[in-house]
């Protein structure tokens, strides 16, 4: 089987049967799927399956218990997004490690404890800023950041840790996955990447998205999708 120099990125938004049928027509060189979206990749012809995780996805129910108390909102979506991941599917796991939740060592230990034996890659804050500049230009750092956020950016690069003392904002995990995929292939199809954050979908089940997450990242994500219009195709 020959594979196209074409990537697929799958988020946790709504995906229709028609979109799945379209994606089934291609042989993808690389697929980056966000968390439990990796479960959908068995539907497609893919050479290399990569699961992209925010480090918080590995923190366990205790972490989301704490978030539930702090936000006064039960994190049903996040509990299931953690617990319904099939670690036997991906060839590689990439973890967005902003160092606000877990240490580097604990990330690898938790992944290995789930039975995963493949490659683990740490995608750091430096990786994010580098990919934003590489694929979008230096000005992309300020699409939704006031200039004072440059202090946070410089500290985040220096410490390789997310610093938000001056209001730093970054794209969502799905958009970060697209930027990471552009390092693997020049053209990308996207599924489940949406600006509508009212609902999330895991294994085709519809969830109410956490209130705080419904408005986060919207400006950044919208502008970046517009800037990448010639490199991505929404199926």
C-alpha positions as CSV (number, residue, x, y, z in Angstrom):
1,X,0.0,0.0,0.0
2,X,1.4,3.4,-1.0
3,X,0.8,6.4,1.3
4,X,0.3,10.0,0.2
5,X,2.4,12.8,1.6
6,X,-0.7,13.9,3.4
7,X,-1.6,14.2,7.0
8,X,-4.8,13.8,9.0
9,X,-5.5,15.7,12.3
10,X,-8.5,14.5,14.4
11,X,-10.0,16.6,17.2
12,X,-12.8,16.0,19.6
13,X,-15.5,18.0,17.8
14,X,-18.4,16.6,15.9
15,X,-17.5,14.3,12.9
16,X,-20.2,13.2,10.5
17,X,-20.5,9.9,8.7
18,X,-20.0,11.7,5.4
19,X,-16.7,13.2,6.7
20,X,-15.5,9.7,7.7
21,X,-16.4,8.3,4.3
22,X,-14.3,11.1,2.6
23,X,-11.3,10.3,4.9
24,X,-11.5,6.6,4.1
25,X,-10.6,7.4,0.5
26,X,-7.1,8.4,1.3
27,X,-3.9,6.6,2.5
28,X,-2.4,9.0,5.1
29,X,1.3,9.1,5.8
30,X,0.7,10.6,9.3
31,X,-2.3,11.1,11.6
32,X,-2.2,13.1,14.8
33,X,-5.3,12.5,16.9
34,X,-6.1,14.4,20.1
35,X,-6.5,12.1,23.1
36,X,-9.4,9.7,22.7
37,X,-9.9,10.7,19.1
38,X,-7.2,8.1,18.5
39,X,-10.0,5.5,18.9
40,X,-11.4,6.7,15.5
41,X,-8.2,6.0,13.6
42,X,-9.0,2.3,13.1
43,X,-11.5,3.5,10.5
44,X,-8.8,4.9,8.2
45,X,-5.7,3.8,6.3
46,X,-2.8,5.4,8.2
47,X,0.9,4.6,8.2
48,X,1.8,6.3,11.5
49,X,-0.7,6.9,14.2
50,X,0.3,9.6,16.7
51,X,-1.8,10.4,19.8
52,X,-1.4,14.0,21.0
53,X,-2.1,14.6,24.7
54,X,-2.1,17.6,26.9
55,X,-0.2,16.4,30.0
56,X,-3.4,16.9,32.1
57,X,-4.9,13.9,30.2
58,X,-2.5,11.8,32.2
59,X,-3.1,13.3,35.6
60,X,-5.9,11.0,36.7
61,X,-9.3,11.5,38.2
62,X,-7.8,13.1,41.3
63,X,-6.7,16.1,39.2
64,X,-10.1,16.6,37.6
65,X,-11.7,16.2,41.1
66,X,-9.7,19.2,42.1
67,X,-10.7,21.1,38.9
68,X,-14.3,20.3,39.5
69,X,-14.2,21.8,43.0
70,X,-12.3,24.9,41.8
71,X,-14.7,25.6,39.0
72,X,-17.8,24.4,40.7
73,X,-18.6,22.2,37.7
74,X,-18.2,18.5,37.4
75,X,-15.7,17.7,34.7
76,X,-17.6,14.7,33.2
77,X,-16.2,15.3,29.7
78,X,-12.6,15.5,31.0
79,X,-13.0,12.4,33.2
80,X,-14.1,10.4,30.1
81,X,-11.5,12.0,27.8
82,X,-8.9,10.6,30.2
83,X,-10.4,7.2,30.8
84,X,-11.6,6.2,27.3
85,X,-8.2,6.3,25.6
86,X,-7.1,3.1,23.9
87,X,-3.3,3.1,24.4
88,X,-2.9,0.0,22.2
89,X,-3.7,2.0,19.0
90,X,-1.0,4.7,18.6
91,X,2.5,4.1,17.2
92,X,3.7,7.2,19.0
93,X,2.5,9.4,21.8
94,X,3.3,13.1,21.9
95,X,2.6,15.0,25.1
96,X,2.2,18.8,25.3
97,X,4.3,19.3,28.4
98,X,3.7,22.8,29.8
99,X,4.9,21.7,33.3
100,X,1.8,23.0,35.1
101,X,0.5,19.5,36.1
102,X,3.1,16.8,35.7
103,X,6.9,16.3,35.7
104,X,8.6,14.8,32.6
105,X,9.5,11.6,34.5
106,X,5.9,11.1,35.7
107,X,4.6,11.5,32.2
108,X,6.6,8.6,30.9
109,X,5.8,6.4,33.9
110,X,2.1,7.0,33.5
111,X,2.1,6.2,29.8
112,X,4.2,3.0,30.3
113,X,1.8,1.9,33.1
114,X,-1.0,1.9,30.5
115,X,0.9,-0.7,28.5
116,X,2.3,1.6,25.7
117,X,5.6,0.4,24.4
118,X,6.1,2.8,21.5
119,X,7.9,6.2,21.1
120,X,7.1,9.0,23.6
121,X,7.9,12.5,22.5
122,X,7.7,15.6,24.7
123,X,6.2,18.6,22.9
124,X,7.3,21.5,25.0
125,X,6.5,25.3,25.2
126,X,9.6,25.9,23.1
127,X,8.3,23.5,20.5
128,X,5.0,25.4,20.4
129,X,6.5,28.8,20.0
130,X,9.0,27.4,17.4
131,X,6.2,25.9,15.3
132,X,4.1,29.0,15.5
133,X,6.9,31.1,14.2
134,X,7.9,28.5,11.6
135,X,4.4,28.0,10.1
136,X,2.7,31.3,10.9
137,X,5.4,34.0,11.4
138,X,6.6,35.9,14.4
139,X,3.5,38.0,14.6
140,X,1.4,34.9,15.3
141,X,2.5,35.1,18.9
142,X,0.4,38.2,19.3
143,X,-2.8,37.2,17.5
144,X,-4.6,37.1,20.9
145,X,-1.9,38.4,23.2
146,X,-1.2,42.0,24.3
147,X,2.4,43.1,23.8
148,X,3.1,42.8,27.5
149,X,2.6,39.0,27.1
150,X,6.1,39.0,25.5
151,X,7.3,38.8,29.1
152,X,5.4,35.5,29.6
153,X,6.6,34.3,26.2
154,X,10.3,35.0,27.0
155,X,10.0,33.4,30.5
156,X,8.1,30.4,29.0
157,X,11.0,29.9,26.5
158,X,13.7,30.4,29.1
159,X,12.1,28.0,31.6
160,X,10.4,25.8,29.0
161,X,7.3,26.1,31.1
162,X,4.0,27.9,30.6
163,X,4.1,31.3,32.4
164,X,0.9,33.3,32.5
165,X,1.7,36.2,34.8
166,X,0.9,38.8,32.1
167,X,-2.1,37.1,30.4
168,X,-0.4,34.7,28.0
169,X,-2.8,32.9,25.7
170,X,-2.1,30.0,23.4
171,X,-4.0,27.9,20.8
172,X,-6.1,24.9,21.7
173,X,-4.7,21.4,21.6
174,X,-6.3,20.7,18.2
175,X,-4.6,23.7,16.6
176,X,-1.3,22.8,18.3
177,X,-1.7,19.3,16.8
178,X,-2.1,20.8,13.3
179,X,1.0,22.9,13.7
180,X,2.9,19.8,14.9
181,X,1.6,17.8,11.9
182,X,2.9,20.4,9.5
183,X,6.4,19.3,10.5
184,X,5.5,15.9,9.1
185,X,3.6,16.7,5.9
186,X,2.7,19.8,3.9
187,X,-1.0,19.1,3.4
188,X,-3.5,18.2,6.1
189,X,-7.1,17.0,6.2
190,X,-8.9,17.9,9.5
191,X,-11.8,16.2,11.3
192,X,-13.4,17.3,14.5
193,X,-11.6,20.6,14.7
194,X,-14.2,23.2,15.4
195,X,-14.7,26.7,16.8
196,X,-18.0,25.5,18.3
197,X,-17.0,24.5,21.8
198,X,-20.5,24.0,23.2
199,X,-20.1,20.2,22.9
200,X,-17.3,17.7,22.7
201,X,-17.5,14.1,21.3
202,X,-15.8,11.0,22.6
203,X,-16.4,7.6,20.8
204,X,-19.4,9.3,19.1
205,X,-21.0,10.2,22.4
206,X,-21.9,13.9,22.8
207,X,-20.8,15.7,26.0
208,X,-21.5,19.2,27.2
209,X,-18.1,21.0,27.1
210,X,-16.9,22.5,30.3
211,X,-18.0,26.2,30.6
212,X,-14.5,27.6,30.9
213,X,-13.4,25.8,27.8
214,X,-16.3,27.0,25.6
215,X,-14.8,30.4,25.1
216,X,-11.1,29.7,25.6
217,X,-8.7,29.8,22.6
218,X,-11.5,31.0,20.2
219,X,-9.7,34.1,18.8
220,X,-6.4,32.3,18.4
221,X,-7.9,29.2,16.8
222,X,-10.0,31.2,14.3
223,X,-7.1,33.4,13.2
224,X,-4.7,30.4,12.8
225,X,-7.2,28.4,10.8
226,X,-7.7,31.4,8.5
227,X,-3.9,31.7,8.1
228,X,-3.5,28.0,7.3
229,X,-6.4,27.9,4.8
230,X,-4.1,26.9,1.9
231,X,-2.6,24.0,3.8
232,X,-5.6,22.4,5.5
233,X,-8.8,20.9,4.2
234,X,-11.8,20.4,6.4
235,X,-13.4,17.2,5.1
